[in-house]
Amino acid sequence: MIEITNVSYSYSNIPALNNISLNISKGESVTLMGPNGCGKSTLLKLINGIVIPDSGSYRFDGEEITKKKLHDSGFSKLFHQKIGFVFQNSQTQLFCPEVYDEIAFGPRQMGIIESEVEKRVEDCLNLLNIQALKYRQPYHLSEGEKRKIAIACVLSLNPEVLVLDEPLNGLDPRTQRWLVEFLIDFNKGGKTLVISTHNLEFLQEISNRALLFDEYHSIAADMEMGRILEDIDLLKKVNLVDEYYHEHVGSKHRHFHLHNY
């Protein structure tokens, strides 16, 4: 479904992606891991057509994604209907006066008739158990509620792929657990998940495959999630965990601290 071949990208000559190649099949759940500034968020933006490679190619469902194609309104609508992006800061996705209009915005932009728009909004409200927020003003909501609204906005288009940038950041433990369970169920329904996170606690529940980035903006490892979490030396090498020692009754123990930024 997603084919990225020898892709590089820079911001004003500052490298963000360095010769990245990867394939993601339909129905996979893949997590991008790595230190701050390694290129994870840039790769998610590229997958969503927000940035275009400086070199190399990106194909989605067999179609190469180019600036010219994304300027074609018909192609762009179809592409953005298939792939949904939940930004790290949900606030950037919310701009309508009421929650109902936020969720309805995408389907309306796609030219869907209003009766179907209303059905989709109600379905999303029920799915995420946020019916009580229907006529609330988004900017008055909690961070967890805003995250649910942002997800509902994406789900109203019934995407085949859901892409999330640091989805667990800023959420209380109960909302984190709700989101983890939701993502698991979404993936079990045959949908594709691509997630970027520093939070290692829930990764084995959400994804079975990890792409580990290094400080050189390259993929250092692409392997099964359980294996990568057990490879402490590799995680230390890319600055995702650090090691410290302390003593218990004269014996020295080794512990690992997870960098959950």
C-alpha positions in Angstrom: 0.0 0.0 0.0 2.8 2.4 0.9 6.1 2.2 -1.0 8.9 4.6 -0.3 12.1 4.2 -2.3 15.4 6.1 -1.7 13.6 9.1 -0.4 15.5 12.2 1.0 14.1 15.4 2.2 15.6 18.6 3.7 14.3 21.8 5.3 16.3 24.7 3.9 19.3 22.3 3.3 18.9 20.8 6.8 18.5 17.0 6.3 15.3 15.5 7.7 15.2 12.2 5.8 18.3 10.5 4.4 17.7 7.8 1.7 14.7 6.2 3.3 13.2 3.0 1.8 10.3 1.0 3.2 7.1 -0.8 2.3 3.9 -1.0 4.4 1.2 -3.5 3.4 -2.5 -3.1 3.8 -3.6 -4.0 7.4 -0.2 -3.6 9.0 0.3 -1.7 12.2 3.7 0.0 12.1 5.4 2.2 14.7 8.2 4.7 13.9 10.6 5.1 16.8 13.7 7.2 17.3 15.1 10.3 19.1 13.8 13.8 18.7 14.6 15.4 15.3 15.4 12.1 13.6 12.7 12.5 10.8 9.7 10.6 12.1 7.3 13.5 11.8 8.6 14.4 8.4 8.1 10.9 7.2 4.5 11.0 8.4 4.0 14.3 6.6 5.4 12.8 3.4 3.1 9.8 3.7 0.2 12.2 3.9 1.3 14.3 1.0 2.1 17.4 3.1 5.7 17.4 1.8 7.1 15.9 -1.4 10.5 14.1 -1.6 13.5 16.1 -2.8 14.7 12.8 -4.4 13.4 9.2 -4.5 9.7 8.2 -4.9 6.6 7.6 -2.8 3.8 5.4 -4.1 0.4 4.9 -2.5 -1.8 2.1 -3.8 0.5 1.9 -6.8 0.2 5.6 -7.7 3.3 7.8 -7.4 2.4 10.8 -5.2 3.8 14.0 -6.8 3.1 17.7 -6.4 1.4 17.8 -9.8 -1.0 15.0 -8.9 -1.8 16.6 -5.6 -2.7 19.8 -7.4 -5.4 17.8 -9.3 -8.5 18.3 -7.1 -10.0 15.0 -8.1 -6.9 13.0 -7.3 -6.2 14.9 -4.1 -9.7 14.3 -2.8 -9.5 10.6 -3.4 -6.0 10.4 -1.8 -7.0 12.3 1.3 -10.1 10.2 1.7 -8.0 7.1 1.9 -5.4 8.3 4.3 -6.1 10.3 7.5 -3.6 12.2 9.6 -3.9 13.0 13.3 -1.4 15.7 14.2 0.7 15.7 17.4 -1.1 18.9 18.4 -4.8 18.3 18.0 -5.4 22.0 18.4 -4.0 22.6 14.9 -6.8 20.5 13.3 -9.7 22.2 15.1 -11.1 25.5 13.8 -14.9 25.2 13.6 -17.2 26.8 16.2 -18.8 23.5 17.2 -17.7 19.8 17.4 -20.5 18.7 15.0 -19.1 21.1 12.3 -15.5 19.9 12.9 -16.5 16.3 12.2 -18.7 17.2 9.3 -16.1 19.4 7.6 -14.2 16.7 5.8 -17.2 14.9 4.3 -18.7 18.2 3.3 -15.5 19.1 1.5 -15.7 15.8 -0.4 -19.2 16.8 -1.7 -21.0 14.2 0.3 -24.8 14.9 0.6 -25.8 16.4 4.0 -28.0 13.4 5.1 -24.9 11.1 4.7 -22.7 13.7 6.4 -25.1 13.7 9.4 -25.1 9.9 9.6 -21.2 9.9 9.5 -21.0 12.5 12.3 -23.5 10.6 14.5 -21.6 7.3 13.8 -18.3 8.9 14.9 -19.8 10.5 18.0 -21.2 7.1 19.0 -18.0 5.2 18.1 -15.8 7.5 20.3 -18.5 7.9 23.0 -18.5 11.7 22.7 -22.1 12.4 22.0 -22.1 14.9 24.9 -19.6 17.1 23.1 -21.7 17.4 19.9 -22.4 21.1 20.2 -19.5 22.1 22.4 -16.8 24.6 21.3 -13.6 22.6 20.6 -11.2 25.2 22.1 -13.0 24.7 25.5 -12.3 21.0 25.6 -9.6 19.0 27.5 -6.6 17.7 25.6 -8.0 14.2 25.7 -11.4 15.4 24.3 -9.6 17.4 21.6 -7.7 14.2 20.6 -10.9 12.3 20.3 -12.5 15.1 18.1 -9.4 15.1 15.9 -9.7 11.3 15.4 -13.4 11.6 14.7 -12.7 14.2 12.0 -10.4 11.8 10.3 -12.7 8.8 10.8 -15.6 10.6 9.2 -13.9 10.1 5.9 -13.6 6.3 6.6 -9.9 6.2 5.7 -8.0 3.0 4.8 -4.9 4.3 6.6 -4.7 6.1 9.9 -1.5 8.0 10.6 -0.9 9.5 14.1 2.0 11.6 15.3 2.8 11.1 19.1 -0.9 10.2 19.8 -0.4 9.5 23.5 1.3 12.8 24.4 -0.4 14.9 26.9 -3.1 12.4 27.7 -4.1 11.2 31.2 -3.7 7.4 31.8 -7.4 6.6 31.3 -7.4 8.4 27.9 -4.2 6.7 26.9 -5.7 3.3 27.7 -8.9 4.2 25.7 -6.8 5.3 22.7 -4.6 2.1 22.8 -7.8 -0.1 22.8 -9.3 2.0 20.0 -6.2 1.7 17.8 -6.1 -2.1 18.4 -9.7 -2.5 17.4 -9.2 -0.2 14.3 -6.3 -2.3 13.1 -8.2 -5.6 13.8 -10.9 -4.2 11.4 -8.4 -4.5 8.6 -7.3 -0.9 8.6 -3.6 0.2 8.3 -1.9 2.1 11.2 1.3 4.1 11.0 2.2 5.7 14.4 5.1 7.8 15.6 5.9 7.7 19.3 8.5 7.9 22.1 6.2 6.1 24.5 7.4 2.5 24.6 4.9 1.3 27.2 2.1 0.3 24.9 4.0 -0.4 21.7 3.7 -4.2 21.7 -0.1 -3.9 22.2 -0.5 -1.5 19.2 2.1 -2.7 16.7 3.9 -5.8 15.6 6.5 -4.0 13.5 8.9 -1.2 14.4 11.0 1.2 12.2 13.8 2.6 14.3 15.4 5.9 13.1 18.8 7.1 14.1 20.3 10.6 14.5 21.4 10.5 10.9 17.7 10.6 9.7 18.0 7.0 8.4 16.3 3.7 9.3 18.6 1.9 11.7 16.4 -1.2 12.0 13.1 -2.6 10.7 12.0 -5.6 12.7 9.3 -7.3 14.8 8.4 -5.1 17.8 9.2 -7.7 20.5 12.7 -8.1 19.1 13.5 -4.4 18.9 12.3 -3.8 22.5 14.5 -6.6 23.8 17.6 -5.2 22.0 18.6 -2.7 24.7 22.0 -2.0 23.1 20.3 -0.9 19.9 17.8 1.3 21.8 20.6 2.9 23.8 22.5 3.5 20.6 19.7 5.6 19.1 19.1 7.3 22.5 15.7 5.8 23.3 16.8 4.4 26.6 19.6 5.0 29.0 21.2 2.8 31.7 21.9 3.4 35.3 23.0 1.3 38.3 22.2 1.1 42.0 22.9 -1.3 44.8 20.6 -3.5 46.8 22.2 -5.1 49.9 25.6 -5.0 48.4 24.6 -6.3 45.0 24.6 -4.2 41.8 21.5 -4.1 39.6 21.0 -2.8 36.1 17.9 -0.8 35.1 16.8 0.9 32.0 15.0 4.2 31.8 12.7 4.8 28.9 12.9 8.2 27.2 9.2 9.1 26.9 9.3 12.6 25.6 
